[in-house]
């Protein structure tokens, strides 16, 4: 069989469309692929090059210059197309053959539509031979494995723009895919802060080009951007993020009148980082008087104390009750806060919900001696009683969502003394595995974990057609292998920062495959080279 696939890009991302078309052709039995490839290389030629390598590894030949414009292989190195820096002609000398448009006769064509990247025309030809397209279905063997909807992580910090030495949308979304996280909401404490519609649109543009997972962004609330908040499109924004306690990015909102105006002025979900700033300042001064600049990391849960969390969370909950705002309290870390939340209502009826993060479910304050600043988060890792209470709250539905709060910093930054050491750590690649590792110990079922990482975020934020394994929904699916362990090594870590608090950990399970929008994007320990991520939309 000889097949010619001719890509007609949909929109401006020619290189992505062509790369997807090449891979589709190979997966469906193509032996010859036709295309004037030179004209399609643009800002990301590596996507096309990677797809050509994939085809070459499967013994597929390329006809260069078989189309109407009669481009040939030499065109790939002229001034209009990438030079050998991107495309080494010698590498593909046995893959490309040169012919002119008059050398072939097309005798059958049809149009194929693919939900992921629009429309491509596929031409089949063979002079004098009647051929039909063999559109085989690819079967994935899930026997003995667990299939779950991909995680919707409602709190990540991917650091782009402005902090890309720590991580970026491309690198961290790859790690997310490897960890079974298929959708994420990224936080606004980048530089510049995402507190204007202009900066919000810039992030969407970056992610549309570079994100390997589905994406949306939180819009930051400040003391003086209420007019921007009122102009937001509810269908495009994940929600409003308020830092009621200071953290990375200098986005503290501390004017109570401004906070109340935001609560009254938006129907969007408001997600709040709740730690009382004055309590933190007072505790910091106390420990500075004791230790000077050499405050031990173990003092962190005493500085960012349970009392600081409770005071701020109580304020936010009371304000939501007063104004009728839709409030989601981020990263609950203490047993003290759990009584603020009601488990007697159905999720759809709740106006006030809560989230816990994977690190607060794994580590305790007893781990500071071993891990030091690697487990310095805001809010702080607290006691074993706090951790155990959080697991109980998952079981009895006082906690509604589990997230990663993925927040990478370089290991050099994390090696600073306490007062200059940033809080946060990389988590997104191992969140699901950490939850599966401990859930049985606490009597929490796999179904309950899926509820908290996929179903509930989709319901609370009104995500369009994601978060469930349902007919008509996007195929964001994760297959978990319960018989193959995962050893976290430095080499296996995909974060740009290059480290993980789980390095050296052995998890009993592994992520077997991740499927995103119907495409296998992670298998055999590798992430597909093409970013298939789509912008998340909301049913509001």
Long-range contacts (C-beta under 8 A, 24 or more apart in sequence): 1-29, 1-31, 1-126, 1-131, 1-134, 2-31, 2-32, 2-124, 2-125, 2-126, 2-131, 3-28, 3-29, 3-30, 3-31, 3-32, 3-33, 3-122, 3-124, 3-131, 3-133, 4-32, 4-33, 4-34, 4-63, 4-66, 4-104, 4-106, 4-122, 4-123, 4-124, 4-125, 5-30, 5-33, 5-34, 5-35, 5-120, 5-122, 5-123, 6-34, 6-35, 6-67, 6-120, 6-121, 6-122, 6-123, 7-35, 7-40, 7-120, 7-121, 8-119, 8-120, 8-121, 9-40, 9-118, 10-117, 10-118, 10-119, 10-120, 11-118, 13-42, 13-209, 14-39, 14-40, 14-41, 14-42, 15-40, 15-41, 15-42, 15-43, 15-44, 15-45, 15-47, 15-48, 16-44, 16-47, 16-117, 16-530, 16-531, 17-117, 17-118, 17-120, 18-48, 18-51, 19-47, 19-48, 19-50, 19-51, 19-529, 19-530, 20-51, 20-114, 20-116, 20-117, 20-530, 21-117, 21-120, 22-48, 22-51, 22-52, 22-54, 22-55, 23-51, 23-54, 23-55, 23-530, 24-114, 24-120, 25-55, 25-60, 25-122, 26-54, 26-55, 26-58, 26-60, 27-138, 28-133, 28-134, 28-135, 28-136, 29-134, 29-136, 30-55, 30-60, 31-59, 31-60, 31-61, 32-60, 32-61, 32-62, 32-63, 33-60, 33-61, 33-62, 33-63, 34-62, 34-63, 34-66, 34-67, 34-104, 34-123, 35-62, 35-63, 35-64, 35-66, 35-67, 36-64, 36-65, 36-66, 36-67, 36-68, 36-69, 36-70, 36-71, 36-75, 37-62, 37-64, 37-71, 37-76, 38-64, 38-71, 38-75, 38-76, 38-78, 38-80, 38-81, 39-69, 39-71, 39-81, 41-76, 41-81, 41-82, 41-86, 41-87, 43-209, 44-209, 45-82, 45-86, 45-87, 46-86, 46-529, 47-529, 47-530, 49-86, 49-87, 50-529, 50-530, 51-529, 51-530, 52-92, 52-95, 55-95, 56-92, 56-95, 60-95, 61-95, 61-96, 61-97, 62-92, 62-95, 62-96, 62-97, 63-96, 63-97, 63-98, 63-99, 63-104, 64-96, 64-97, 64-98, 64-99, 65-98, 65-99, 65-100, 65-101, 66-99, 66-100, 66-101, 66-103, 66-104, 67-101, 68-101, 70-100, 70-101, 72-98, 73-98, 115-517, 115-518, 116-517, 116-518, 116-519, 116-532, 140-479, 140-513, 140-515, 140-520, 142-479, 144-481, 144-482, 144-483, 145-479, 145-480, 145-481, 145-482, 145-512, 146-446, 146-479, 146-480, 146-482, 147-469, 147-477, 147-478, 147-479, 147-480, 148-180, 148-446, 148-450, 148-454, 148-469, 148-477, 148-478, 148-480, 149-182, 149-450, 149-454, 149-455, 149-466, 149-467, 149-468, 149-469, 149-476, 149-477, 149-478, 150-180, 150-181, 150-182, 150-183, 150-454, 150-466, 150-476, 150-477, 150-478, 150-514, 150-515, 150-516, 151-179, 151-180, 151-181, 151-182, 151-183, 151-431, 151-432, 151-453, 151-454, 151-478, 152-181, 152-182, 152-183, 152-184, 152-185, 152-453, 152-454, 152-457, 152-458, 152-461, 152-463, 152-466, 152-467, 153-181, 153-183, 153-184, 153-185, 153-403, 153-404, 153-406, 153-428, 153-431, 153-453, 153-457, 154-184, 154-185, 154-238, 154-271, 154-328, 154-355, 154-401, 154-403, 154-457, 154-460, 154-461, 155-185, 155-187, 155-271, 155-330, 155-331, 155-355, 155-357, 155-403, 155-404, 155-405, 155-406, 156-184, 156-185, 156-186, 156-187, 156-403, 156-404, 156-405, 156-406, 156-407, 156-428, 157-186, 157-187, 157-189, 157-190, 157-248, 157-405, 157-406, 157-407, 157-408, 157-424, 158-184, 158-186, 158-406, 159-190, 159-408, 160-190, 160-203, 160-206, 161-190, 161-191, 161-192, 161-202, 161-203, 161-206, 162-190, 162-191, 162-192, 163-190, 163-191, 164-496, 165-410, 166-408, 166-409, 166-410, 166-413, 166-496, 166-497, 167-408, 167-426, 167-495, 167-496, 167-497, 168-210, 168-496, 169-206, 169-207, 169-210, 169-211, 169-215, 170-210, 170-211, 170-212, 170-531, 171-494, 171-495, 171-496, 172-406, 172-408, 172-426, 172-428, 172-495, 172-496, 173-207, 173-210, 173-211, 173-212, 173-213, 173-215, 173-531, 173-533, 174-212, 174-494, 174-527, 175-406, 175-426, 175-428, 175-429, 175-493, 175-494, 175-495, 176-212, 176-213, 176-406, 176-428, 176-429, 177-212, 177-213, 177-514, 177-516, 177-521, 177-522, 177-527, 178-429, 178-494, 178-511, 178-514, 178-522, 178-525, 178-527, 179-428, 179-429, 179-430, 179-431, 179-432, 179-433, 179-511, 180-432, 180-478, 180-480, 180-511, 180-514, 181-213, 181-404, 181-428, 181-431, 181-432, 182-213, 182-214, 182-466, 182-476, 182-478, 182-514, 182-516, 183-213, 183-214, 183-215, 183-216, 183-463, 183-466, 183-467, 183-476, 183-536, 184-213, 184-214, 184-215, 184-216, 184-428, 185-216, 185-217, 185-218, 185-238, 185-239, 185-461, 185-536, 186-215, 186-216, 186-217, 186-218, 187-217, 187-218, 187-220, 187-241, 188-217, 188-218, 188-219, 188-220, 188-241, 188-249, 188-251, 189-220, 189-241, 189-243, 189-247, 189-248, 189-249, 189-250, 189-251, 190-249, 191-249, 193-220, 193-222, 193-249, 193-250, 193-251, 194-218, 194-219, 194-220, 195-219, 195-220, 195-221, 195-222, 195-225, 195-228, 195-251, 196-225, 196-228, 197-228, 197-231, 197-232, 200-232, 200-237, 204-236, 204-535, 207-533, 207-535, 208-535, 209-531, 210-531, 211-531, 211-533, 212-516, 212-521, 212-527, 212-528, 212-531, 212-532, 212-533, 213-516, 213-533, 214-466, 214-474, 214-476, 214-516, 214-517, 214-533, 214-534, 214-535, 214-536, 215-533, 215-534, 215-535, 215-536, 216-535, 216-536, 216-538, 218-271, 219-268, 220-251, 221-253, 221-258, 221-259, 221-262, 221-270, 222-251, 222-253, 222-258, 223-253, 223-254, 223-255, 223-258, 224-258, 226-258, 226-261, 226-262, 226-265, 229-262, 229-265, 229-266, 229-268, 230-265, 230-266, 232-266, 232-268, 234-267, 234-268, 234-538, 234-540, 235-537, 235-538, 235-539, 235-540, 236-535, 236-537, 236-538, 237-268, 237-538, 238-269, 238-461, 238-536, 238-538, 239-268, 239-269, 239-270, 239-271, 239-328, 239-461, 240-266, 240-268, 240-269, 240-270, 240-271, 241-270, 241-271, 241-272, 241-273, 242-270, 242-271, 242-272, 242-273, 243-273, 244-272, 244-273, 244-274, 244-275, 244-276, 244-277, 244-312, 244-315, 244-316, 245-273, 245-274, 245-275, 245-276, 245-277, 245-280, 245-304, 245-308, 245-312, 245-378, 245-379, 246-275, 246-277, 246-280, 247-273, 247-378, 247-423, 247-424, 248-407, 248-422, 248-423, 248-424, 252-277, 259-319, 260-319, 260-323, 263-319, 263-320, 263-322, 263-323, 263-325, 263-327, 264-323, 264-325, 266-325, 267-326, 267-540, 268-326, 268-540, 269-326, 269-327, 269-328, 269-460, 269-461, 270-320, 270-325, 270-326, 270-327, 270-328, 271-328, 271-329, 271-330, 271-355, 272-312, 272-313, 272-316, 272-327, 272-328, 272-329, 272-330, 273-330, 273-331, 273-378, 274-309, 274-312, 274-313, 274-315, 274-316, 274-329, 274-330, 275-304, 275-308, 275-309, 275-312, 275-378, 275-379, 276-307, 276-308, 276-309, 276-311, 276-312, 276-315, 279-305, 279-307, 279-308, 279-311, 280-304, 280-305, 280-308, 283-308, 284-419, 288-419, 293-417, 293-419, 294-417, 294-418, 295-417, 295-418, 295-419, 296-368, 296-418, 297-368, 297-372, 297-373, 297-376, 297-418, 297-421, 298-365, 298-368, 298-369, 299-418, 300-368, 300-376, 300-380, 300-381, 300-418, 301-365, 301-380, 301-381, 301-382, 301-383, 303-380, 304-378, 304-379, 304-380, 305-380, 306-333, 306-334, 306-335, 306-336, 306-337, 306-382, 306-386, 307-336, 308-379, 309-333, 309-334, 309-336, 309-337, 309-379, 310-334, 310-336, 310-337, 313-337, 313-340, 314-340, 317-352, 320-351, 320-352, 321-352, 324-351, 325-351, 326-351, 327-351, 327-352, 327-353, 328-352, 328-353, 328-354, 328-355, 328-400, 328-401, 328-460, 329-353, 329-354, 329-355, 330-355, 330-403, 330-405, 331-355, 331-356, 331-357, 331-360, 331-377, 331-379, 331-403, 331-405, 332-356, 332-360, 332-390, 332-393, 332-399, 333-357, 333-360, 333-379, 333-380, 333-381, 333-382, 333-386, 333-390, 334-379, 334-382, 334-386, 334-389, 335-385, 335-386, 335-389, 335-390, 338-389, 338-390, 338-393, 338-398, 338-399, 341-393, 341-398, 341-399, 341-400, 342-398, 343-396, 343-397, 343-398, 347-400, 347-456, 347-459, 347-460, 348-459, 350-400, 350-460, 353-400, 353-401, 353-456, 353-460, 354-393, 354-398, 354-399, 354-400, 354-401, 355-399, 355-400, 355-401, 355-402, 355-403, 356-390, 356-393, 356-394, 356-399, 356-401, 356-402, 356-403, 357-402, 357-403, 357-404, 357-405, 357-427, 358-402, 358-403, 358-404, 358-405, 358-427, 358-430, 358-431, 358-434, 358-435, 359-405, 359-425, 359-427, 359-501, 360-386, 360-387, 360-390, 361-387, 361-390, 361-391, 361-394, 361-402, 361-434, 361-435, 361-438, 362-387, 362-434, 362-438, 363-387, 363-501, 371-501, 373-414, 373-415, 373-416, 373-418, 373-421, 374-414, 374-425, 374-499, 374-501, 375-425, 375-501, 376-414, 376-418, 376-421, 376-422, 376-423, 376-424, 376-425, 377-405, 377-407, 377-423, 377-424, 377-425, 378-423, 378-424, 388-442, 391-438, 391-442, 391-444, 392-442, 394-442, 394-444, 394-448, 394-452, 395-442, 395-443, 395-444, 395-448, 399-452, 400-452, 400-456, 400-460, 401-452, 401-453, 401-456, 401-457, 401-460, 402-431, 402-435, 402-449, 402-452, 402-453, 403-431, 403-453, 403-457, 404-428, 404-431, 406-431, 408-495, 408-496, 408-497, 409-497, 410-497, 411-497, 411-498, 411-499, 414-499, 425-500, 425-501, 426-493, 426-495, 426-497, 426-499, 426-500, 426-501, 427-500, 427-501, 429-493, 429-494, 429-495, 429-500, 430-486, 430-488, 430-500, 430-502, 430-505, 430-507, 432-478, 432-480, 432-511, 433-486, 433-507, 433-509, 433-510, 433-511, 434-502, 434-507, 436-480, 436-507, 436-508, 436-509, 437-507, 437-508, 437-509, 461-538, 462-538, 462-539, 462-540, 463-536, 463-537, 463-538, 463-539, 464-536, 464-537, 464-538, 464-539, 466-536, 474-517, 474-518, 474-534, 475-515, 475-516, 475-517, 475-518, 476-515, 476-516, 476-517, 477-514, 477-515, 478-511, 478-513, 478-514, 478-515, 479-511, 479-512, 479-513, 479-514, 479-515, 480-509, 480-510, 480-511, 480-512, 481-509, 481-510, 481-511, 481-512, 482-508, 482-509, 484-509, 484-510, 484-512, 485-509, 485-510, 486-510, 486-511, 492-525, 494-527
